[in-house]
Amino acid sequence: MKRKFFFASLMLMCASLLVNAQGYKDGIEYYKVDKLDNAKELLERNLNAPTTDKAEAFYYLGQIALHQGNIAKAASNFERGIAANASNPYNYVGQAAIALKQGGDVKALLEKARKLSKKDAKLEVEIARAYYDANPTTYAKDIDKCIKNARKWNADDPDSYIFEADTKADKKDWGNAAGIYELAFDKDPNNIEAYVKYANTYFNVNPEMAIGRLEELQAKVPNSALVQRELAEKYYADNLGAKAAEQYGKYIQNPNHFAQDEVRYVQLLFFGEKYNESYNLATSLVNKLDPNDSKVFYMMRMQLYNLVQLEKWPEAVEAGRSFFANAVPQGSNYEVRDYTDYGQALQSVGHPEEAITAYEKALELNPNNADLIRFMGDSYAETENYIKAAEYYQRLVDSDNYKSNDLFNLSNYYLGIATTETLDAATRADALNKSQYYIDEVDKLVSGNVLIVNQKAKVAKVREGDTNNGAALAAYNELLQILETKEDKASYARYFKYAYNYLATYYFTKGDKATAKTYYQKWLEYDPDNQSLRDYVKTLK
């Protein structure tokens, strides 16, 4: 029973793959909308498939080679097409196209093609294209005759209208081109070439309408790789990230998608915050692509970015090391985010010195980036290098591109310098004055702030040293006034303790033990588990 079920499932899966693919015909669709490299890849990929009409496939491969200037390759493909099926008229048109470019006689070739498919409107338009590609001016009469024949033989065939619209587009007459493409898909509501060319022509004028047409088309031809991709690209170009990601997800399931599209999908998943999916796809591409493929570099970058977003720090560090060890493809460069994400990962696993090196490289790429300057300052502060921390924040403040919190941090880092005993007295005194200056400046901007007033008190306390002469008294009294206005006083317990500790000690040194005891008791209210303090208070009379 299980074997029967497995066999049935396998048959369904194979049927699904066939339904979702058009084989070599996807390549023809890409050719018709001038995506020659994509067309060539799909035609060659599907050339030996049992459903491929080789005569037709070789004709389009020949046309691609001809458009790319490889006449010898074009001639070879047209000959292989004739060998595959001498009754297919199109390869003779291909040979005529070569002869026209070389100034040769094409009468016999075109007569042969026309005899094989008499009064064929599509064939006649293809002959018109051969004339047009050779020289639209020299062969103007021949082109006109072909188009008239095509419309006489089948007025509802869209190809002659598409050709006419193409000639308008070549002259950058976008409005008329779009109108004639629209006429073409009115003639054939399932015509992929007309819809896609219309969308490409009209997108810059009215993206919503262009996208709407492609959505209509996809509903009619859901298995076309070209249509799936074009719609995804238009969503992406119109900043419709969620729709683009969803559409790419469908398109990637088509066997006729391209590797570069998987790369784009990785990015879309990332920007759609689907970090696990983005990481997994990036990893699969790194594993399956040739190591020398430039796309490996970009996928390793996306591995790093995704792991940082997932906060998988050790893995992110390893991904970063691998990424920076990989060769940079020609024409590419490292980006600011490469270094900042790597720096963040290094910082998170306890390697602040390496993180600083990464941030410095990021800052070299963007020296005026305020966030990077903050990163650098804070990173140095974590290593207790307050001189460098203050240096970066001073650079930020001097640039006038700062926030009030930057003034606070600068004061704090100067205070760190002022309390570093290994530094000389002059350096520490200068730092203390700067700490005072910047905390006063930020206090003017944001008055009544607990952190700022507490910092003012700390600066005053450092200034008076061990004398406890009351230099910080005013600041701590101000701090208490602010704290008394807070509803959730328990959340400010440590600030109450700082203030009461200072006040109690100050009054005790002044000989006012009663007042000192009052403040010690208030301190205990916010530090009830401090048994040493409780015992000490009991000794005070």
TAFEN-V887332 format. One line per field, one symbol per residue. phi: phi as a letter, one per 20 degrees, with the letter a starting at -180 (. if undefined). psi: psi as a letter, one per 30 degrees, with the letter a starting at -180 (. if undefined). burial: 1 if it has 16 or more other ideal C-beta (glycine too) atoms within 10 Angstrom, else 0. Layout:
phi->???
psi->???
burial->???
This chain:
phi->.ffffffffffffffffffecdlfffffffffdmdfffffgffffdgeffeeeffffffffffffffendfffggfffffffffafeffffffffffffffemeedgfffffffffbflefffffffgffffffafegdgfffgfffffgfffbfefffffffffgffffemefffgfffffffeffcfdffgffffffffegfebgffffgfffffffecfeffffgffffffgffemegfffffffgfffffgeedgffffffgfffffemefffffffgfffgfefggeffffgfffgfgfgffffeleffffffffffffeffefgndbfdgfgffffffffffdncfffffgffffffffbfdffffffgfgfffffemefffffffffgffffmdcdgffffffgfffffffdeffefffffffffffffffffffffecemegfffffgfffffffemeflenfegfffffffffffeefefffdgffffgffgffffgfffenefffgfgffffgfgdbfeeffffffffefe
psi->eeeeeeeeeeeeeeeeeeegkgbffeeeeeefggieeeeeeeeeegegkffkjeeeeeeeeeeeeefggieeeeeeeeeeeeeejffjfefeeeeeeeeefgglkgeeeeeeeeefikhjeeeeeeeeeeeefejfeegeeeeeeeeeeefeejffkfeeeeeeeeeeefggieeeeeeeeeeefeejfgjeeeeeeeeeefefeieeeeeeeeeeeeeeifgjeeeeeeeeeeeefggieeeeeeeeeeeffkfgllefeeeeeeeeeefggieeeeeeeeeeeeeflkffkffeeeeeeeeeeeeeefhieeeeeeeeeeeffkkklkfllllefeeeeeeeeeefghieeeeeeeeeeefefifgjeeeeeeeeeeeefggifeeeeeeeeeeeffgillefeeeeeeeeeeeefgjfflleeeeeeeeeeeeefeeefeeeilgkeeeeeeeeeeeeeefbgfhggfgeeeeeeeeeeeffkeifefgeeeeeeeeeeeeeeeeffgifeeeeeeeeeeeeghfgieeeeeeeffk.
burial->0000000000000000000111111111111110110111111011100001111111111111110000000110110111011001111111111111100001001100110000011011111111110100001001100110111011001111111111111000000011111111101100111111111111100010011011101100101111111111111100010011101110110101110011111111110101101110111011001000001111111111111110011011101100110000000001010111111111110001011101101110100010011111111110001101110111111000010001111111111111000010000100110111011001100000000111111111111000010111101101110110000000010011111111110111000000011111011101100000100010000
